[in-house]
Each structure stands twice: as C-alpha cells, then as structure tokens.
Amino acid sequence: MDEAKGKAKEAWGAATGDEDKKAEGRAQQRKSAAEKEATQKERARQAEDEAQGAEKERDEQRRKDSRGGKGLLGDITGRLSDR
C-alpha cells in the first residue's frame, strides 16, 4: 500500500513540479521495499528454524529406532531381567 502511495506522491510531484513531494514519494517507495525485504528475511529465518527443528526431531527418532525403541535404562533393565 505504501508503495502505491509513494508512486502517487511522486507522480503528483512530477506533474505539479513539486520536488519535495517527488522526493517524499520516492522515500516512501524505498521504505516500502525495505519493509518487504525485512518481512521476506524474517519468513526465511522462520522457515530455517522450522527445518532445523524438523531435522532435530528426525535425528532423535532415528536414534530411538536404532536402539529398538528403548532408552538406555530400558535396554539394561531388559537385559538384566532376561538372566
């Protein structure tokens, strides 16, 4: 929305010869672009965090599966009870 307002201000400034209004419009467009970029970076960071969390869960599950679903104490207890 700010980008459209900025373009409109810039166009109005150009049409009326108001250099301050043109500059204000360009500044508003730059601000809008910076906000979009910041939002995209935040989304990318969140996606990275989610991916790392999923990878951690997967690795944890693989460790559990490789132990036969038993924890360290469960495995020892099972061996002792087999005697």
N, C-alpha and C positions, 0 to 999 in steps of 0.2 A: 504494500500500500504506500509506504514512504517513497518507494522508487517512482511510482506513478505521480505522486505529489511533487517530487523533485523535478521530474521531467516537465510537468505542467508549469512549475515556477520558472524553470529555465527557459521554456518556450515563451512564457509571458514576458520575462525579462528581455528576451531577444526581440520580441515583437514591439515592445514599448521602449526599447533602448535602455532599460534599467539594468546596469551591470551588476549592481548589488543583488538584485532578485535572481539574475542568472547564476551568480556565484553561490547564492543560497540554495538554489535548485541543484546545482552540481554537488554541493556539500551534502545535501540530503540524500542524493543518489549514492554517494560514496559511503555514507553511514549505513544505508540500507544494504549495500553489498557487503560491508564488513559484518553486519549482524547476520546475514545469511551464511557467510563463511564460518562465523563462530558457531552457529547452530549446526552446520554440517560437521565441523570438527568435534563438537560435543556428541553428536549422534555416532560418529565413527569411534570415539573413545568408549561410549557405552557398548557398542557392538563388540569392540575388542575385549572389554571387561566380561561381557556375557560369553564370548568364545573361550576366554581363559577359564571361566568358571565351569563351562561345559567340559573342557578338556581335563580339568582337575577331577571332576566327577567321573569321567570316563576312566582316567588312570586309577582312581580309587576303586572303581568297580572291577577293573582288570586285576588289581592286586587281590581283592577279595576272591574273585573267581579262581585265581591261580592257587589260592590256599584252600580251595574246596569249600569256600563259603564260611570257613571257621576262622575265628580270630586266633591269636597266638595262645591264649589260655584255653580256649575251647579245644584246640588241637592237642595240647599237652594233657588236658583232662581226659580227652578221648583215648589217648594212648595209655594213660595210667589205668583207666577203667577196663581196658582190654586185657590187662595182666591177670 
